[in-house]
């Protein structure tokens, strides 16, 4: 599923650091194995990241996946994340 590369190493370093800390400020939920790649909502597969870490992890995921279809899914997720402010309603 994931390439053995620098991007994968950095990704899992971020994930491991997040597993062993508590954030007291703004945080976002991140699926370690994305649901679109077969991940689930279990506690082991979800970590809390800062907004910056979350965006960086999605950038890394684009480089990490092996299959072209999976890469397309990761590119789409990153694009939607980067465009989030355009899709928010004014009531949020």
DSSP file (Angstrom, degrees, kcal/mol; ACC not computed):
  #  RESIDUE AA STRUCTURE BP1 BP2  ACC     N-H-->O    O-->H-N    N-H-->O    O-->H-N    TCO  KAPPA ALPHA  PHI   PSI    X-CA   Y-CA   Z-CA
    1    1 A X              0   0    0      0, 0.0    65,-1.8     0, 0.0     2,-0.4   0.000 360.0 360.0 360.0 -48.1    0.0    0.0    0.0
    2    2 A X  B     -A   65   0A   0     63,-0.2    63,-0.2    64,-0.1    62,-0.1  -0.870 360.0-121.4-111.1 142.3    2.8    2.5    1.0
    3    3 A X        -     0   0    0     61,-3.6     2,-1.1    -2,-0.4     5,-0.1  -0.390  25.6-116.7 -70.1 153.7    6.2    2.9   -0.6
    4    4 A X  S    S+     0   0    0     -2,-0.1     2,-0.3     4,-0.1    -1,-0.1  -0.816  71.3 117.9 -90.6  97.8    9.3    2.4    1.5
    5    5 A X  S  > S-     0   0    0     -2,-1.1     4,-1.9     1,-0.1     3,-0.2  -0.906  81.5 -85.3-153.7 175.8   10.6    5.9    1.2
    6    6 A X  H  > S+     0   0    0     -2,-0.3     4,-2.4     1,-0.2     5,-0.2   0.878 122.3  56.9 -56.8 -42.1   11.5    9.1    3.0
    7    7 A X  H  > S+     0   0    0      1,-0.2     4,-2.4     2,-0.2    -1,-0.2   0.895 106.6  48.8 -60.0 -42.1    7.9   10.3    2.8
    8    8 A X  H  > S+     0   0    0     -3,-0.2     4,-2.4     2,-0.2    -1,-0.2   0.903 110.0  51.7 -65.8 -41.8    6.6    7.2    4.6
    9    9 A X  H  X S+     0   0    0     -4,-1.9     4,-1.6     2,-0.2    -2,-0.2   0.931 112.2  45.3 -60.5 -46.7    9.2    7.5    7.3
   10   10 A X  H  X S+     0   0    0     -4,-2.4     4,-2.2     2,-0.2    -2,-0.2   0.917 110.9  54.7 -64.2 -43.3    8.3   11.2    8.0
   11   11 A X  H  X S+     0   0    0     -4,-2.4     4,-2.2     1,-0.2    -2,-0.2   0.941 110.7  44.1 -55.3 -51.1    4.6   10.4    7.9
   12   12 A X  H  X S+     0   0    0     -4,-2.4     4,-2.3     1,-0.2    -1,-0.2   0.756 108.7  57.9 -73.0 -22.6    4.9    7.7   10.6
   13   13 A X  H  X S+     0   0    0     -4,-1.6     4,-2.2    -5,-0.2    -1,-0.2   0.913 108.5  46.6 -66.6 -42.4    7.2    9.9   12.7
   14   14 A X  H  X S+     0   0    0     -4,-2.2     4,-2.1     2,-0.2    -2,-0.2   0.922 113.2  49.5 -62.8 -44.3    4.4   12.5   12.8
   15   15 A X  H  X S+     0   0    0     -4,-2.2     4,-1.8     1,-0.2    -2,-0.2   0.929 111.1  48.4 -62.2 -46.7    1.8    9.8   13.6
   16   16 A X  H  X S+     0   0    0     -4,-2.3     4,-0.9     1,-0.2    -1,-0.2   0.894 110.7  50.8 -64.0 -39.9    3.9    8.3   16.5
   17   17 A X  H >< S+     0   0    0     -4,-2.2     3,-0.6     1,-0.2    -1,-0.2   0.904 109.9  51.0 -62.7 -39.9    4.5   11.7   18.0
   18   18 A X  H >< S+     0   0    0     -4,-2.1     3,-1.1     1,-0.2    30,-0.3   0.844 103.5  58.6 -66.9 -33.4    0.8   12.5   17.9
   19   19 A X  H 3< S+     0   0    0     -4,-1.8    -1,-0.2     1,-0.2    -2,-0.2   0.772 107.5  48.0 -65.5 -25.6   -0.1    9.2   19.6
   20   20 A X  T << S+     0   0    0     -4,-0.9     2,-0.3    -3,-0.6    -1,-0.2   0.003 105.6  61.0-110.2  28.0    2.1   10.1   22.6
   21   21 A X    <   -     0   0    0     -3,-1.1     2,-0.5     2,-0.0     0, 0.0  -0.944  66.5-131.4-145.2 167.7    0.9   13.7   23.3
   22   22 A X        -     0   0    0     -2,-0.3     2,-0.5     0, 0.0    -3,-0.1  -0.992  18.9-146.8-122.7 126.0   -2.2   15.7   24.2
   23   23 A X        -     0   0    0     -2,-0.5     4,-0.1     1,-0.1    26,-0.0  -0.786  13.2-175.3 -92.3 132.5   -3.1   18.8   22.3
   24   24 A X        +     0   0    0     -2,-0.5    -1,-0.1     2,-0.1     2,-0.1   0.526  68.6  54.5-101.4  -8.6   -4.7   21.5   24.3
   25   25 A X  S    S-     0   0    0      1,-0.3    -2,-0.1     0, 0.0     0, 0.0  -0.283 110.0 -32.0-108.1-163.7   -5.3   23.8   21.3
   26   26 A X        +     0   0    0     -2,-0.1     2,-0.3     1,-0.0    -1,-0.3  -0.206  67.4 176.7 -54.0 137.7   -7.1   23.4   18.0
   27   27 A X        -     0   0    0     23,-0.1     2,-0.4    -3,-0.1    23,-0.2  -0.978  20.5-149.6-145.2 156.2   -6.8   19.8   16.6
   28   28 A X  E     -B   49   0B   0     21,-3.0    21,-3.0    -2,-0.3     2,-0.3  -0.975  22.7-119.2-128.9 142.6   -8.0   17.7   13.7
   29   29 A X  E     -B   48   0B   0     -2,-0.4     2,-0.4    19,-0.2    19,-0.2  -0.608  31.4-171.7 -79.9 137.7   -8.8   14.0   13.5
   30   30 A X  E     -B   47   0B   0     17,-2.5    17,-2.4    -2,-0.3     2,-0.6  -0.997  21.2-135.7-133.9 131.9   -6.7   12.1   11.0
   31   31 A X  E     -B   46   0B   0     -2,-0.4    15,-0.2    15,-0.2     3,-0.2  -0.773  10.6-152.7 -84.6 119.6   -7.1    8.5    9.8
   32   32 A X  S    S+     0   0    0     13,-2.8     2,-0.7    -2,-0.6    -1,-0.2   0.954  96.7  32.8 -58.6 -52.7   -3.6    6.9    9.8
   33   33 A X  S    S-     0   0    0     12,-0.3    -1,-0.3     7,-0.2     5,-0.1  -0.932 108.3-121.2 -99.5 109.9   -4.8    4.5    7.1
   34   34 A X    > > -     0   0    0     -2,-0.7     5,-2.4    -3,-0.2     3,-1.8  -0.123  10.9-124.0 -54.5 145.7   -7.3    6.6    5.1
   35   35 A X  G > 5S+     0   0    0      1,-0.3     3,-1.8     3,-0.2    -1,-0.1   0.854 112.1  61.0 -59.3 -34.5  -10.8    5.2    4.9
   36   36 A X  G 3 5S+     0   0    0      1,-0.3    -1,-0.3     2,-0.1    -2,-0.1   0.660 105.5  49.0 -68.0 -13.6  -10.7    5.4    1.1
   37   37 A X  G < 5S-     0   0    0     -3,-1.8    -1,-0.3    36,-0.0    -2,-0.2   0.187 136.0 -83.0-108.6  14.7   -7.7    2.9    1.4
   38   38 A X  T < 5S+     0   0    0     -3,-1.8    -3,-0.2     1,-0.3    -2,-0.1   0.451  83.1 140.6 102.6   1.0   -9.5    0.5    3.7
   39   39 A X      < -     0   0    0     -5,-2.4    -1,-0.3     1,-0.1     2,-0.2  -0.288  35.6-148.3 -71.7 162.8   -8.9    2.2    7.1
   40   40 A X        -     0   0    0      2,-0.1    -7,-0.2    -7,-0.0    -1,-0.1  -0.575  27.4-100.6-122.3-173.8  -11.6    2.3    9.7
   41   41 A X  S    S+     0   0    0     -2,-0.2     5,-0.1   -10,-0.1    -2,-0.0   0.166  70.3 136.3 -95.5  17.2  -12.7    4.6   12.5
   42   42 A X    >   -     0   0    0      1,-0.1     3,-1.3     3,-0.1     4,-0.4  -0.238  68.6-113.7 -65.3 155.6  -11.0    2.5   15.3
   43   43 A X  G >  S+     0   0    0      1,-0.3     3,-0.8     2,-0.2    -1,-0.1   0.821 116.6  57.6 -59.0 -33.3   -9.1    4.3   18.0
   44   44 A X  G 3  S+     0   0    0      1,-0.2    -1,-0.3     3,-0.0    -2,-0.0   0.728 107.4  47.9 -70.4 -21.2   -5.9    2.8   16.7
   45   45 A X  G <  S+     0   0    0     -3,-1.3   -13,-2.8   -13,-0.1     2,-0.4   0.384 102.0  72.7-101.8   2.9   -6.4    4.3   13.3
   46   46 A X  E <   +B   31   0B   0     -3,-0.8     2,-0.3    -4,-0.4   -15,-0.2  -0.971  53.8 173.3-123.7 132.1   -7.2    7.8   14.4
   47   47 A X  E     -B   30   0B   0    -17,-2.4   -17,-2.5    -2,-0.4     2,-0.5  -0.905  31.3-119.2-128.8 160.7   -4.9   10.4   15.8
   48   48 A X  E     +B   29   0B   0     -2,-0.3     2,-0.3   -30,-0.3   -19,-0.2  -0.900  37.9 177.1-103.6 124.7   -5.3   14.1   16.6
   49   49 A X  E     -B   28   0B   0    -21,-3.0   -21,-3.0    -2,-0.5     2,-0.1  -0.821  33.6-105.4-122.4 159.4   -3.0   16.5   14.7
   50   50 A X     >  -     0   0    0     -2,-0.3     4,-2.6   -23,-0.2     5,-0.2  -0.386  43.7-105.4 -70.2 164.1   -2.5   20.2   14.4
   51   51 A X  H  > S+     0   0    0    -25,-0.2     4,-2.3     1,-0.2     5,-0.2   0.903 122.6  50.3 -60.4 -40.7   -3.9   21.7   11.2
   52   52 A X  H  > S+     0   0    0      2,-0.2     4,-2.5     1,-0.2    -1,-0.2   0.930 111.5  46.7 -64.3 -46.2   -0.3   22.1    9.8
   53   53 A X  H  > S+     0   0    0      2,-0.2     4,-2.9     1,-0.2    -2,-0.2   0.899 110.9  53.6 -61.6 -40.5    0.5   18.4   10.6
   54   54 A X  H  X S+     0   0    0     -4,-2.6     4,-1.8     2,-0.2    -2,-0.2   0.931 110.9  44.8 -61.8 -46.7   -2.7   17.3    9.1
   55   55 A X  H  X S+     0   0    0     -4,-2.3     4,-1.9     1,-0.2    -1,-0.2   0.919 113.6  50.7 -63.0 -44.0   -2.1   19.1    5.8
   56   56 A X  H  X S+     0   0    0     -4,-2.5     4,-2.5     1,-0.2    -2,-0.2   0.901 107.3  53.8 -61.3 -42.2    1.5   17.8    5.7
   57   57 A X  H  X S+     0   0    0     -4,-2.9     4,-2.5     1,-0.2    -1,-0.2   0.893 108.4  49.5 -61.0 -39.3    0.4   14.2    6.3
   58   58 A X  H  X S+     0   0    0     -4,-1.8     4,-1.3     2,-0.2    -1,-0.2   0.856 109.4  51.5 -70.0 -32.6   -2.0   14.5    3.3
   59   59 A X  H  X S+     0   0    0     -4,-1.9     4,-0.9     2,-0.2    -2,-0.2   0.918 111.8  47.6 -65.4 -41.9    0.8   15.9    1.2
   60   60 A X  H >X S+     0   0    0     -4,-2.5     4,-1.6     1,-0.2     3,-0.6   0.888 104.3  60.2 -66.0 -39.4    3.0   12.9    2.2
   61   61 A X  H 3X S+     0   0    0     -4,-2.5     4,-1.7     1,-0.3    -1,-0.2   0.861  97.9  59.3 -58.0 -35.9    0.2   10.4    1.5
   62   62 A X  H 3< S+     0   0    0     -4,-1.3    -1,-0.3     1,-0.2    -2,-0.2   0.898 112.0  40.1 -58.7 -39.7    0.2   11.5   -2.1
   63   63 A X  H << S+     0   0    0     -4,-0.9    -1,-0.2    -3,-0.6    -2,-0.2   0.714 113.3  56.2 -80.5 -22.1    3.8   10.5   -2.4
   64   64 A X  H  < S+     0   0    0     -4,-1.6   -61,-3.6   -57,-0.1    -2,-0.2   0.821  81.3  93.7 -84.4 -33.2    3.6    7.3   -0.3
   65   65 A X  B  <  -A    2   0A   0     -4,-1.7   -63,-0.2   -63,-0.2     6,-0.0  -0.264  56.3-156.1 -71.3 151.2    0.9    5.3   -2.0
   66   66 A X        +     0   0    0    -65,-1.8     2,-0.2   -63,-0.0    -1,-0.1   0.901  67.2  71.0 -91.6 -48.8    1.8    2.7   -4.6
   67   67 A X  S  > S-     0   0    0    -66,-0.3     4,-2.3     1,-0.1     5,-0.2  -0.454  74.5-133.0 -80.9 144.3   -1.2    2.3   -6.9
   68   68 A X  H  > S+     0   0    0      1,-0.2     4,-2.3     2,-0.2     5,-0.2   0.895 107.3  52.3 -60.7 -42.9   -2.3    5.0   -9.3
   69   69 A X  H  > S+     0   0    0      1,-0.2     4,-1.8     2,-0.2    -1,-0.2   0.893 110.5  48.7 -61.9 -39.1   -6.0    4.8   -8.2
   70   70 A X  H  > S+     0   0    0      2,-0.2     4,-2.1     1,-0.2    -1,-0.2   0.888 109.0  52.9 -67.4 -38.6   -4.9    5.3   -4.6
   71   71 A X  H  X S+     0   0    0     -4,-2.3     4,-2.6     1,-0.2    -2,-0.2   0.901 106.4  53.4 -63.5 -39.7   -2.8    8.2   -5.5
   72   72 A X  H  X S+     0   0    0     -4,-2.3     4,-2.5     1,-0.2    -1,-0.2   0.912 108.0  50.8 -60.3 -42.5   -5.8    9.8   -7.2
   73   73 A X  H  X S+     0   0    0     -4,-1.8     4,-2.2     1,-0.2    -1,-0.2   0.908 111.8  47.1 -60.7 -42.4   -7.8    9.4   -4.0
   74   74 A X  H  X S+     0   0    0     -4,-2.1     4,-2.3     2,-0.2    -2,-0.2   0.872 110.8  51.4 -70.3 -36.9   -5.0   11.0   -2.0
   75   75 A X  H  X S+     0   0    0     -4,-2.6     4,-2.6     2,-0.2    -2,-0.2   0.924 110.9  49.1 -63.4 -44.0   -4.7   13.9   -4.5
   76   76 A X  H  X S+     0   0    0     -4,-2.5     4,-2.6     2,-0.2     5,-0.2   0.913 110.4  50.1 -62.3 -42.8   -8.4   14.5   -4.3
   77   77 A X  H  X S+     0   0    0     -4,-2.2     4,-2.2     1,-0.2    -1,-0.2   0.916 112.5  47.5 -61.9 -43.4   -8.4   14.5   -0.5
   78   78 A X  H  X S+     0   0    0     -4,-2.3     4,-2.2     2,-0.2    -2,-0.2   0.905 111.4  50.9 -64.2 -42.0   -5.5   17.0   -0.5
   79   79 A X  H  X S+     0   0    0     -4,-2.6     4,-1.3     2,-0.2    -2,-0.2   0.939 111.4  46.9 -62.2 -47.2   -7.3   19.2   -3.0
   80   80 A X  H  < S+     0   0    0     -4,-2.6     4,-0.4     1,-0.2     3,-0.3   0.896 111.3  52.4 -62.5 -39.0  -10.5   19.3   -1.0
   81   81 A X  H >< S+     0   0    0     -4,-2.2     3,-0.9     1,-0.2     4,-0.2   0.908 110.0  48.2 -62.8 -40.7   -8.6   20.0    2.2
   82   82 A X  H 3< S+     0   0    0     -4,-2.2    -1,-0.2     1,-0.2    -2,-0.2   0.717 115.9  44.4 -73.0 -19.9   -6.9   22.9    0.5
   83   83 A X  T >X S+     0   0    0     -4,-1.3     3,-2.0    -3,-0.3     4,-0.8   0.311  78.2 113.6-103.4   6.5  -10.2   24.3   -0.8
   84   84 A X  H X> S+     0   0    0     -3,-0.9     3,-1.3    -4,-0.4     4,-1.1   0.846  70.3  59.1 -50.7 -44.0  -12.1   23.8    2.5
   85   85 A X  H 34 S+     0   0    0      1,-0.3    -1,-0.3    -4,-0.2    -2,-0.1   0.770 101.8  55.6 -60.3 -25.5  -12.7   27.5    3.1
   86   86 A X  H <4 S+     0   0    0     -3,-2.0    -1,-0.3     1,-0.2    -2,-0.2   0.746 110.8  43.8 -76.8 -24.0  -14.5   27.8   -0.3
   87   87 A X  H << S+     0   0    0     -3,-1.3    -2,-0.2    -4,-0.8    -1,-0.2   0.528  87.1 109.3-101.1  -8.2  -17.0   25.1    0.6
   88   88 A X     <  -     0   0    0     -4,-1.1     2,-0.2    -3,-0.1    -3,-0.0  -0.372  66.9-126.8 -67.5 145.7  -17.8   26.2    4.2
   89   89 A X    >   -     0   0    0      1,-0.1     3,-1.5    -2,-0.1    -1,-0.1  -0.575  22.1-114.0 -87.2 159.5  -21.2   27.6    4.9
   90   90 A X  T 3  S+     0   0    0      1,-0.3    -1,-0.1    -2,-0.2    -2,-0.1   0.669 111.6  67.4 -68.8 -15.4  -21.4   31.0    6.6
   91   91 A X  T 3         0   0    0      1,-0.2    -1,-0.3     0, 0.0    -3,-0.0   0.560 360.0 360.0 -81.6  -7.7  -23.1   29.4    9.6
   92   92 A X    <         0   0    0     -3,-1.5    -1,-0.2     0, 0.0    -2,-0.1   0.470 360.0 360.0 -83.3 360.0  -19.9   27.4   10.6
